[in-house]
Amino acid sequence: MRLYLYLFFSVLVSACQPEQSSAQVPQAPVIEKQGKTIYTRFSPPEGYERSPIDSLSFGYYLRNFPLFPPDHSVHLFDGSLKYAQNLHAAVLKIDVGSRDLQQCADAIMRLWAEYNYEQKQFESIQFHFVSGFLADYPTWRSGNAISVRGNRVNWVPSTRSDGSYQSFRKYLNMVFSYAGTLSFAKELTPKSLHSLEIGDVFIQGGSPGHAVLVVDVAIHPQTGDKAFLLAQSYMPAQEIHILKNPTNSQMSPWYSLSDIRDQLRTPEWTFYATDLKEIDLQ
């Protein structure tokens, strides 16, 4: 009798247990601490694959961008530490300058300009000021400076043409001083989420506004979903860093298009799906 009751209650308890799913919880992406670039530091999430990319493209430049060691903190332009050090997964190995200039949109303009400077594609280095003035690097490089007097902005002859890197950085500082999310957003081309690629930008123009850059993308071959990494600077000007994903710890620092309904929430800003744009300044 006791054996019968034991078996009866065992079956009853077993029947009341919730059914266990056979699906496994996806493993968090592997972060290789010894990796010195975005490509070697961050493996794609489980099931996702990076697509081949042209070695001369902006996307390749970003995917293989060098990183500081994993214990590197985010520093501000004055050398002090950012108030929060738990929002980033890595820091890009590029200086922030010594002035409070290279903020969010400026950091993206910096990377775009550095890539084109390296490729000697100088005609692609051009940005509008908030006033509407077009500050193109070829005109600067050929021996001109920019004069700003109130709302009046114009080119003035300089002493000589200067293609040095030092002069290039002076040009960028001038751009950072008079351009921002408000002007940069107007220069970019809107695109749909499913077309997201490396080098695209989520941006809201304003005062303040914000912008983050897509620095890598991986695709799930079965579902077609895209995972992506985001990098930003912020206010005040600070080192460019790769953001953690505050809404999906199993995916972090990668983000997923499938997680975006209407909004993309990052640690310090919330974007909308309609905020995605591509850079096409040629």
Buried (B, 14 or more C-beta within 10 A) or exposed (E): EEEEEEEEEEEEEEEEEEEEEEEEEEEBBEBEEEBBBBBEBBBBBBBBEBEEBEEEBBBBBBBBBEBBEBEBEBBBBEEEEBEEEEBBBBBBBBEBBEEBBBBBBBBBBBBBBBBBBEEEEBEBBBBBBBEEBEBBBEBBBBEBBBEBEEEEBEBEEBEEEBBEEEBBBBBBBBBBBBBBBBBBBEBBEEBEBEEBBBBBBBBBBEEBBBBBBBBBBBBBEEEEBBBBBBBBBBEBBBBBBBBBBEBBEBBBBBBBBBBBEEEBBBBBBEBEBEBBBBBEBE
